[in-house]
Amino acid sequence: MIFSRKNYLDQLTGKPKGSMIKIITGLRRSGKSFFLFRLFKQYLLQNGVDEEHIIEIILDDRLYLEMRDPDKCLSYIRSRIQDKEWYYLLIDEVQLMSDFVDVLNSCLHISNLDVYVTGSNSRFLVSDVATEFRGRGNEIRLYPLSFSEYAEVFPDKSWDELWEEYALYGGLPLVASEPSVKAKRSYLKQLFATTYLKDVVDRYGIKNTEAMNTIVDIISSSIGSLTNPNKLQDTFKTVSKESLSAVTISQYIDYLEDAFLISKARRYDVKGRKYIGSPFKYYFTDMGLRNARLNFRQIEDTHIMENVIYNELLKRGCEVDVGVIEVVEKDDQGKPVHKRIEIDFVVNQGYERYYIQSALTLPTTEKRRAEERPLLRVGDGFKKIIITKDQTPLRQTENGITIIGLRQFLTDENSLKL
């Protein structure tokens, strides 16, 4: 089963040769290696590149163990370049090489070498892109399969079948390729325990693995809910009957973000035009991993749909925050009361902004008005959208708010502009 990952291939092939290091980051097992060494390599060969001009180094393969030595790796790369034609360097899991930044910067001095690398650690790579490469590194974040990517290889399945599978088992390519429910569940559970958590524990030398596991469980159970290390500290004490400092919990969360397992949405004061401090919202990069962590027992359609929408927006290159609006309303006695109401997502894409509410269903006028309420308090002219799982045609309310069905939102890449 081959997923084309066309959007990422277009991004990669649209970059200029030689002047920038193309760095493909993302969650482990999301398909980075297959994308670079199969799909991109195939693209190069189909466009006339001689295979001898493609230099492949797979650092998590024992055959390339000595290439983790930066001097040996650089010497090998130089030895492969025999003429003045373009060469393409593909390095997998570059963070396994010591001093990899020096090696890659040295490669930039080779005028006919175009460099592409993958990496699975956020802090280790993204910070280096911004600083060490001095503006000559370009990150492409590769996510698990979007819903539309998932659906493209199952043309005979209905929307309901596709959504149920995707919402439950996520978009990791190998999971999508597994034929049975039992195989999907087993793979996801094993992957979480033996790959993701083990990587985090080994990388950061975590001794209290039981505490780390408890924090992962708590975050898995509270996707899309406002929280912070202090709140998690209280929950941890309730769950485990032990204490864990907020500082340690904050470190654990950072580690999970660095491994691309979760991402954080900050709160944005829409009218004050500023970010608010904690609490934050956390979402899982892949729903299958989150559900497997909870043994597929805590499946809430509302939270899962919100998480999927959040991930879809990130995959489209949007910046996504949680919107907060300060309002003054009267209580039952007619006295003014200051309140904060929330918009699920404040979405920035280039010069455009969208305010989005996620609503599982809109069965009544009262429910629709409740979802519209925070949107109508924004007070600017940017587009306001309610996404509902209901099979509803695209329409606008009398207040100018767009209502779009989840299916159309996920399958039409231009759905925000409709």
GUFI-198860 format. One record per residue: residue in three letters; x, y, z of N, C-alpha, C, O in turn. Coordinates in steps of 0.02 Angstrom, whole numbers, plus 50000, padded with zeros to 5 digits. Layout:
ALAXYZXYZXYZXYZ
...
! end
This chain:
MET500424994050000500005000050000500445006250000500835007350046
ILE500375010349948500805016249940500385022549948499885023549914
PHE500605026849994500295033350002500735038449967501345038749978
SER500445042549924500835046749879501175052549915501705054849892
ARG500895055049969501155060950006501315066749959501825070049965
LYS500865067849911500995072649858501125079649884501565083149858
ASN500765081749935500845088549961501565089649985501855094849974
TYR501835084550020502525085150045503025084849988503535088249990
LEU502885080649938503345080249881503365086849844503895089049821
ASP502785090049837502765096649804503165101749844503525105749815
GLN503105101449911503485106049952504235105049943504615109849935
LEU504445098749943505155097149940505455098849872505995101749868
THR505095097049819505365098149752505325105449732505635107549682
GLY504945109449769504905116549754505465120649784505505126649772
LYS505905117449823506455121149855507035121849805507155117349765
PRO507395127349808507975128249763508545123549781508635121649839
LYS508915121549731509475116849742510055120249778510215126049765
GLY510355116449822511015118349848511045123549901511455123049947
SER510625128649899510705134249944510445132950014510635136450061
MET510005127950022509695126650086509725119150102509685114950058
ILE509815117650167509755110750190509015109450202508695112950241
LYS508745104450169508045102650178507985097550234508245091950229
ILE507645099550288507615095350348506895092950358506455097050370
ILE506795086450353506125083450361506065080850432506405076150451
THR505625083950471505535081950540504845078950550504415079350506
GLY504755075750608504095073050623504125067050668504665064550684
LEU503545064750687503465058950730503775052750700503725051550639
ARG504105048750740504365042450716503795038050689503245038150717
ARG503945034450637503475029950603502925033750565502415030750546
SER503025040150554502535043950515502675043650441502295046350401
GLY503235040550422503375039550351503935043850323503985044450262
LYS504345046750366504885051250341505385047450298505565049750243
SER505605041650322506115037850285505845035450218506175035950167
PHE505235032750219504935030350157504845036150108504965035550048
PHE504645041850135504545047750092505185049850058505195051049998
LEU505735050250097506365052750070506705047550026506935049149971
PHE506745041350049507155036250015506765032249963507065028649923
ARG506105032749963505715029349912505375034349865505495034349805
LEU504965038649893504565043149851504995048649820504955049849760
PHE505415051949861505825057249833506375054449788506525057249735
LYS506675048949808507185045849765506875043749698507185044749646
GLN506275040949700505935039149639505815045249595505885044849534
TYR505635050749626505545056949589506195059049554506185060949496
LEU506755058649589507395060549560507555056049500507765058549447
LEU507465049549509507635044949454507185046149394507415045849337
GLN506545047449406506085048649351506235055149314506025056049257
ASN506585059649348506755066049317507485066249293507785071549287
GLY507755060249280508395059849245509015059849288509565060349261
VAL508955059449354509545059349397509845052349396509495047449406
ASP510495051949384510855045549385510885043049457511025046849503
GLU510755036549467510745033749535511415034649570511435035149632
GLU511965034949533512625035949563512685042949592513145044349631
HIS512235047349574512245054149600511775055149660511665060749682
ILE511515049649685511105049749745511485046249801511615040249798
ILE511685049949852512075047349908511615046049967511325050749994
GLU511545039749986511075037850039511465035750102511915031650098
ILE511265038650159511575036850224511005036050274510655040850290
ILE510915029950299510365028250344510665026950413510885021450427
LEU510655031950455511045031650517510755027050571511105025350618
ASP510125024950564509865020150613509915012950587509625008350616
ASP510285012050532510435005450505511155003750524511605007850513
ARG511264997950552511944996050576512454995950519513054996750532
LEU512234995050458512694995150401513035001950395513585002450366
TYR512715007150422512995013950417513245016450484513295022450495
LEU513405011750529513595013650597514195018450598514205023250636
GLU514685017050557515295021250557515145028350530515535032950541
MET514595029050494514415035650468514175040350524514085046350512
ARG514065037650584513885042050640514485046150663514405051150699
ASP515075044050642515675048150655515685053850604515705052550544
PRO515655060050626515585065650579516145066150528516015067850470
ASP516765064850549517325065450502517305059950449517435061250390
LYS517125053850470517075048350421516495049650373516545048250314
CYS515955052250400515375053650357515545058950305515385058150246
LEU515855064350326516025069750279516525067350227516475069150168
SER516995063250248517485060550201517145056050149517315056250090
TYR516675051950173516305047550127515905051650076515905050050017
ILE515575056850100515175061050055515615064150001515435064049942
ARG516175066850021516635069949972516905064849922516995066349863
SER517025058749946517295053549902516795051449847516995049049794
ARG516155052349861515645050249813515555055249756515275053549704
ILE515785061349766515685066549715516255066349665516825068249681
GLN516095064149604516605062749554516605067549494517065067549454
ASP516085071649489516045076149432515675082549453515535083549512
LYS515525086749404515215093249420514465093149414514145098349421
GLU514165087249400513435086749397513155087149468513525086249517
TRP512505088349474512185088749540512185081849574512035076749542
TYR512345081849638512275075949681511755077449735511655083249755
TYR511415072149757510885072849806511045068549867511085062449862
LEU511145071849923511325068449985510695067350027510355072250045
LEU510535061050043509955059350083510205056050148510505050650145
ILE510105059250205510315056450269509705055350313509305059950323
ASP509635049250339509075047450381509275047750455509805045350473
GLU508835050650496508935051350569509605054650584510035051850618
VAL509685060650558510325064150562510535065650634511135066550647
GLN510055066050681510225067650750510645062150783510925063250837
LEU510695056250751511105050950779511855052050768512275048550796
MET512025056950726512725058750714512935064350761512595069450766
SER513495063450793513765068950834514005074550788514245073250733
ASP513945080750811514165086650772513855086850702514175088850654
PHE513225084650697512925084350630512845091250599512845091950538
VAL512775096450641512705103150615513335105150577513295108050522
ASP513915103650605514545105250571514605101550505514825104450455
VAL514395095250504514435091350442513985094350389514195095150331
LEU513375096050408512905098750359513115105650334513045107250275
ASN513375109750379513635116250357514225115550310514295119450263
SER514635110450322515195109050277514945106850208515235108550157
CYS514395102950209514115100750145513865106550103513875106250041
LEU513655111950136513425117750099513985121050059513845124850012
HIS514605119650076515175122450039515325118549975515735120649935
ILE514985112849966515065108949905514555111449855513955110349864
SER514775114749804514335118749761513825114649722513305117149702
ASN513975108249709513515104149670513185098649712513015093249687
LEU513095100049777512785095249822512135098149850512135103649878
ASP511585094449844510935096249871510785091649929510815085549921
VAL510635094449988510625090550050509915089850077509555094750083
TYR509725083650094509075082050123509185077450182509535072450176
VAL508885079150240508975074950299508305074050334507855078150326
THR508245068650374507665067750417507895067650490508475066050505
GLY507435069250534507585069050606506935068450645506405070650624
SER506985065350704506395063850744506395067350811506015065350855
ASN506795072450820506815075850884506725083250873507135086550841
SER506185086050900505995092950888506525097850911506795101750871
ARG506685097750975507145102751003507835102150971508155107250958
PHE508055096050958508725094950932508815097750862509355099850842
LEU508265097750824508315099950755508055107050743508395111150712
VAL507455108550769507155114950753507565120750779507645125850746
SER507835119950840508255125350868508875126250825509115131850816
ASP509145120750800509745121250758509585124450691510005128050663
VAL508995123050664508795126150601508805133750608509025137350564
ALA508545136050665508475143250676509145146650692509225152550677
THR509615143050721510235146250744510855143850706511185147850673
GLU510995137550711511635134950687511705135250611512255136150586
PHE511155134650574511205134650501511185141650472511235142550411
ARG511115146550516511165153550495510735155250434510965158250385
GLY510105153050438509645154650384509705150250323509405151750271
ARG510095144850328510185140550270509895133550281510075128750247
GLY509445133150330509085126950342508335128050333508075133150355
ASN507995123350303507285124050288506925117750312507025112350286
GLU506485118650363506135112850392505485111450355505105116050339
ILE505365105050342504715102750317504455097750368504755092450378
ARG503905099350401503615094850451503165089850418502675091650385
LEU503325083450426502915078050397502495074950453502765072650503
TYR501845074950443501375072450493501135065450473501225063450416
PRO500825061850520500465055850499499955057550445499815063350433
LEU499685052550413499225053550358498645058050378498345057250431
SER498485062850335497875066750344497285062150325497385056750297
PHE496685064350341496105060250324496055059150249495915053650227
SER496185064350210496125063750137496665059050109496535055350062
GLU497265059150138497785054550117497585047350134497695042750095
TYR497295046550192497065039850214496515037350167496515031550147
ALA496045041850151495465039750111495655038050039495305034150007
GLU496195041050014496345040149943496515032949924496445031049866
VAL496725028849972496895021849955496325017049973496395011049964
PHE495775019749997495185015550012494575018349977494095020450009
PRO494575018549910494035021749872493365018249880492845021349867
ASP493355011949901492725008249905492395008849973491835006349983
LYS492715012050020492425012750087492005019050092492145024150061
SER491475018550132491035024350142491365029350190491855027750224
TRP491085035450191491325040550238491295038050309491775039050347
ASP490745034950328490665032650398491205027550416491485027750470
GLU491345022850370491865017850382492545021150389492925019650435
LEU492695025750343493345029050343493445033150407493975032950438
TRP492925036950426492985041050486493075036850549493485038350591
GLU492685031550554492735027250613493445024350620493725024250675
GLU493725022050565494395019150566494915024550582495355023550624
TYR494865030250549495365035550557495335038450627495855039650658
ALA494735039650653494665042550719494905037750773495135039950826
LEU494865031250760495045026350811495775024250806496115023650857
TYR496025023250744496695020450735497205025350706497785023650700
GLY496985031450690497465036550669497735035750599497455032050558
GLY498295039150586498555039550519499275037350510499595039250461
LEU499545033350555500215030750542500175025850483499755021350483
PRO500595026650433500535022650372500525015150383500135011650351
LEU500945012650428500955005350439500325002850472500104997250459
VAL500015007050514499385005150545498835004850492498435000150491
ALA498825009850449498325009950395498385003850350497895001450322
SER498995001250343499114995550299498934988850332498864983850297
GLU498874988750398498694982550433497984980550415497534984750418
PRO497864974150398497204972250374496684971250428496084971850414
SER496874969650489496394967750540496404972650599496904975950612
VAL495834972950633495784977150693496284974850746496604978950778
LYS496334968450755496794965650805497504967750791497874969550837
ALA497704967450727498394969350709498514976750720499044978750743
LYS498014980850703498084988150713498184989650787498634993450805
ARG497764986950829497794988350901498454985850931498764989350970
SER498654979950912499264977050939499874981250919500304982650960
TYR499894983250856500454987250831500504993950868501044996050888
LEU499934997350876499925003850908500145003450981500545007551004
LYS499894998551017500074997851087500824996351094501164999351135
GLN501064991751053501774989951056502214995851036502734997051066
LEU502004999550985502385005250961502455010651015502995013451024
PHE501915012051050501935017151101502415015251156502825019251179
ALA502375008951178502785006851235503515005751217503965007851254
THR503645002551160504325000451144504715005251101505325004651095
THR504375010051071504725014951029504685021951058505205024751076
TYR504095024751062504035031751082504255032951154504685037051167
LEU503945029351201504125030551271504835028451286505195031751323
LYS505045022951256505725020651267506225025751241506735027051273
ASP506095028651183506525033951156506585039751205507135042151218
VAL506025042051231506015047751277506405045951341506815049851364
VAL506255040151368506585038051431507345037451421507735039851462
ASP507545034351366508265033351353508605039951337509165041251361
ARG508285044151297508605050351275508735055051334509245058351336
TYR508255055351380508315060251434508495057151501508505060551552
GLY508645050651500508865047351562508355047551618508535048651675
ILE507725046651601507195046951652507225040751696507205035051672
LYS507265041851761507305036451809506615034251833506475028251841
ASN506185039151845505515037751871505035036351813504615040551797
THR505105030551783504705028951724503965028151741503535029451699
GLU503825026051802503125025351822502775032151823502205032751800
ALA503125037151849502835043951850502745046551778502235049651763
MET503225045251735503175047351665502565044151633502195047451596
ASN502465037751645501885034251617501235037151642500745037651605
THR501215038951705500605041851734500445048551701499865049851685
ILE500945052751691500835059151658500585058151586500135061751564
VAL500865053251551500625051751483499895049751484499495051851442
ASP499705045551533499005043451539498545049351553497995049851524
ILE498765053851597498345059651614498235064151553497675066251540
ILE498775065451516498705069751457498285066251404497875069451370
SER498365059751396497955055951348497215056551365496795056751320
SER497055056851429496355057051451496055064051446495455064851453
SER496475069051435496215075951439496385080151378496495086151383
ILE496405076951318496545080751258496025086251249495425085151259
GLY496265092151230495815097651218495555101051281495125105451276
SER495815099151339495605102451402496165107051426496755105551417
LEU495965112551455496455117251481496815114251541496505111651587
THR497475114651539497865111951595498545115251597498735118851550
ASN498915114051650499595116551658499955112051708499625107851740
PRO500605112851716500965108351762500685108351833500695103151866
ASN500445114051858500165114151925499535109951930499435106351979
LYS499095110551880498495106451880498665099051873498365094851906
LEU499145097651830499355090751821499665087951885499605082051900
GLN500005092351923500295090251986499745087852034499815082752068
ASP499195091652036498635089652080498315083152057498155078752097
THR498225082651990497925076551963498375070551975498135065151992
PHE499025071551967499505066151978499465063552050499465057552062
LYS499415068152097499375066252167498735062352181498745057552220
THR498195064352149497555060852158497585053752129497325049052159
VAL497895053252071497905046852036498405041952067498245036152078
SER499005044452083499545039852105499645039752180500005035452206
LYS499335044552216499425045152289500145047052307500355046252364
GLU500505049652258501195051852269501265059052243500805061752212
SER501845061952257501965068852235502475069052179502945065052177
LEU502385073852134502855075052080502855082552068502315085552060
SER503425085652067503455092952062503205095351995503255091951944
ALA502945101451995502715104551933503285105651884503185105351824
VAL503885106851911504475107651868504625101251830504765101451770
THR504605095551865504725089151832504185087551781504335085151727
ILE503565088951799503015087751752503105091951689502995089551634
SER503305098251698503435102651640503975099751595503925100051534
GLN504495096951626505035093851587504765087851548504935086951489
TYR504355083651581504075077751547503655079851486503695076751434
ILE503265085151495502855087551439503295089951382503165088551323
ASP503835093551399504305095851347504595089851309504665090151248
TYR504755084551345505035078551312504525075551263504715073551208
LEU503895075351283503385072551239503275076951177503155074451122
GLU503335083551187503295088051129503905087151084503835087151023
ASP504495086451113505105085551074505075079251031505355079050977
ALA504725074251055504655067951018504075068250969503915063350936
PHE503745074150963503185075250918502565071150937502115070450895
LEU502535068450997501945064651018501345069251031500785067551014
ILE501475074951060500945079751075501155086651051501745087951039
SER500665091051045500825098051030500385102551073499845100551094
LYS500625108451085500295113051132499965118751095500265121851050
ALA499345120251113498995126051087498955131351142498695130051197
ARG499205137251127499195142651176498545146551171498195146451120
ARG498385150051225497785154251225497955161251201498455164251220
TYR497515163851159497625170451129497025174951144496455173251129
ASP497175180651175496665185651190496505189351125496895193351101
VAL495915187851096495745190351030495695197951029495965201150984
LYS495355200751078495265208051078495885211651104496055217051080
GLY496235208651152496845211751178497445210651134497965213751143
ARG497365206051085497905204451037498555202651072499085205451058
LYS498505197851117499095195551153498985188451178498415186151186
TYR499545185051189499495178351217499405178651292499685182951327
ILE499025173951316498905173251388499345167451412499465162651375
GLY499585167851473499985162451501499575156151510499015155651485
SER499855151351546499515144951556498835146151590498745151351622
PRO498365141451582498445134751556498435134351480498265139151446
PHE498645128551455498665127251383498205121351367497915118351412
LYS498145119951302497825113851280498345109451245498775111951210
TYR498285102951255498745098351223498335093551178497805091151197
TYR498615092251120498305087651072498815082451050499415083751047
PHE498565076451036499015071051012499115071750937498655073250899
THR499735070450916499895070750845499545065350805499405066150746
ASP499415059650838499065054150805498545051350852498705049550909
MET497925050950829497385048550872497455041250889497265039050943
GLY497725037250843497815030150857498265028950917498125024650958
LEU498815032750921499265032050977498925034051042499005030651093
ARG498555039551041498195041651101497695036351123497665034651182
ASN497305033751076496795028851093497105022351117496835019151163
ALA497655020351086497995014251108498255014951179498235010251218
ARG498495020951195498755022151262498215021051314498355018751370
LEU497585022651297497025021751343496665015151331496095014251354
ASN496995010651295496715004051281496045004451245495615000151253
PHE495955009751205495355010851164494715011051207494185009051184
ARG494775013651268494205013651314493895020551323493315020951345
GLN494245025851307493985032551319493915036151252494305040551235
ILE493405034151216493305036551147492735041551148492145039751141
GLU492905047951156492395053251156492405056751088492905059751069
ASP491855056251052491825058950984491985066350982492325068650936
THR491745070151032491845077351031492585079151034492825083250994
HIS492955076151081493665077751090494085075051032494555078351010
ILE493905069251007494275066350951494195070650889494685071950853
MET493585072750875493465077050817493865083550823494155085850775
GLU493865086550882494245092750893494985091650881495315095850850
ASN495245086050905495965084450896496125083450822496635085850799
VAL495695080050786495795078850714495785085450676496195086450631
ILE495325089850693495295096450659495935100350673496215103350628
TYR496155100250735496775103750753497365101150712497745105150684
ASN497435094550707497985091650668497925093450594498425094750562
GLU497325093450568497215095050498497445102250483497745103550432
LEU497285106750529497485113750520498255114450520498535118150480
LEU498585110750565499315110950566499595108150501500075110850474
LYS499305102750476499545099750414499485104450355499855103850306
ARG499015108950359498915113850305499365119950313499305124750276
GLY499815119650362500285125050371500025130950411500305136350409
CYS499485129850448499185135250488499515135750556499795130850582
GLU499485141650585499655142650655498995142650694498525146250676
VAL498965138650746498325137450780498375138950854498805136250889
ASP497945143250878497895144950949497185143850973496715142850934
VAL497105144151039496445144051070496235151251083496605155051114
GLY495655153251059495435160051066495085161351133494695157251156
VAL495225167151162494895169251224494625176351213494985180651187
ILE494005177551234493705184151228493445186251296493075182651329
GLU493635192151317493385195051379492705198451364492665202651319
VAL492195196551401491535199551392491245201651459491445199151512
VAL490785206151456490415208251516489685206651504489375209151457
GLU489405202351548488705200451542488355201551609488685202151661
LYS487705201851607487315202951669487095196351699486895191751663
ASP487155195851765486925189851799486165190251810485835194651785
ASP485905185451849485175185151861484905191351896484315192951890
GLN485345194751933485145200851968485265207151927485165212751951
GLY485495206251866485615211951823486275215351834486405220751807
LYS486715212351874487365215351888487875213151835487855207451812
PRO488315217651815488815215851764489325210851791489575211551847
VAL489475205751751489955200551771490465199751715490275199051657
HIS491105199951732491635198851683491735191351672491805187551720
LYS491745189351609491835182351592492345181651536492465186251497
ARG492625175651532493045173851475492695168251438492555162951466
ILE492555169351374492265164051333492785161851281493225165651263
GLU492715155751259493235152551219493015151151149492445149051136
ILE493465152251102493395150051033493885144251024494465144751042
ASP493635138750996494055132750992494735134250959495255132450986
PHE494715137450901495345138750866495355145650833494885147650799
VAL495905149150844496065155150806496615153050758497165151150779
VAL496475153450694496905150550643497205155950599496835159850569
ASN497855156150595498195160950550498545157050494498915152350506
GLN498405159150433498705156050374498905161750327498495164350290
GLY499555163450329499775169250291499445175550317499485177050376
TYR499125179250272498785185450291498065184150312497715188850332
GLU497845177950308497155176350324497085174050397497555171150425
ARG496505175350425496355172750492495655169750490495205172250456
TYR495565164350528494915160950533494785159450606495235157650644
TYR494155160350626493935158350693493495152150684493005152250646
ILE493675146750719493345140350707493075137350771493415137150822
GLN492455135050767492155131050820492055123950795491845122850738
SER492205119050838492075112050823491455109850861491435110150922
ALA490945107550824490315105550855490115098750827490015098050767
LEU490055093850870489885087150847489225087050808489165083850756
THR488745090750834488095091050801487755097750818487895100850869
LEU487305099750774486905105850785486165104050779485845105850730
PRO485895100550828485215097950822484665103150828484115102150804
THR484825108850860484305113850872484585120850858485195121850853
THR484135125550851484335132550843484705134950904485185138850898
GLU484495132850963484835134851025485555132551026485995136251047
LYS485675126351005486355123751003486775127650953487355129350968
ARG486505129150896486875133050846487055139950873487615142350864
ARG486575143150906486705149750933487235149550988487625154250996
ALA487245144051026487765143451078488455143051047488935145851074
GLU488515139650990489155139150956489335145750923489925147550918
GLU488825149450899488945155850867489155161250917489515165950899
ARG488935160650978489005166051028489715168751033489805174751027
PRO490235164551044490905167451049491145170450983491525175250983
LEU490925167550927491135170150862490865177150850491205181450822
LEU490255178150872489945184750861490235190150906490135196050894
ARG490595188050958490905192951003491595195250980491895199551011
VAL491845192350925492525193950903492575201250882493025204850904
GLY492115203450839492105210550821492575212450765492715218350756
ASP492815207750725493205209550665492905206150604492415202450610
GLY493205207350547492915205050485493185198350459493015196250404
PHE493615195050498493885188750474493345183250475492855183750511
LYS493465178050436492965172850426492865168750489493335167050525
LYS492235167150502492045163250560491685156950537491235157150496
ILE491915151150564491695144650538491485140050596491805140050649
ILE490955136350586490775130750630490835124350590490515123650538
ILE491245119750614491315113150582490895108150622490985107550683
THR490445104750589490025099950622490075093050589490165092550529
LYS490025087850630490055081150602489415079350564489415074650524
ASP488885083250576488265082150539488395082450463488805086450441
GLN488065078250426488115078550353487675084450329487085083650313
THR487985090150327487615096250312487925099750252488535099850245
PRO487515102650209487805106450153488125112950178487915115750228
LEU488625115150142488955121450159488435127050155488065127750107
ARG488425131150209487935136650209488185142150256488645141150295
GLN487855147850251487985153450296487365154950337486805154750311
THR487465156550400486905158450442486735165750430487085169250393
GLU486185167950459485975174850451486485179750481486475185650466
ASN486925177150524487445181250554488105181050516488605183750538
GLY488105177750458488705177650416489215172450436489785172750414
ILE489005167650476489465162350498489385156350451488835154150437
THR489955153650428489955147950383489895141550423490245140550472
ILE489435137150403489375130550432489565125450379489305125450324
ILE490035121150397490295116150349490335109350384490505108950442
GLY490165104150347490205097450374490935095150379491355097250340
LEU491065090850428491735088350440492015084850378492605085650361
ARG491595081050344491845077550284492105082350232492645081250204
GLN491735087650218491955092450167492575096250191493035097550152
PHE492595097950255493185101350282493815097250273494335099850254
LEU493775090750288494365086450286494585084550216495175083450203
THR494115084150170494285081550104494405087050051494665085549998
ASP494215093250066494325098750019494875103150048494775106550099
GLU495465103250017496025106950044495905114450044496265118150078
ASN495405116750006495235123850005494625125450048494315130750039
SER494445120950093493815121650129493775127950173493225130450184
LEU494335130450196494325136450237494105142550196493835147450223
LYS494215142250131494065148050088493375147650055493175152250020
LEU493015142150067492365141350034491855146250061491275146250038
! end
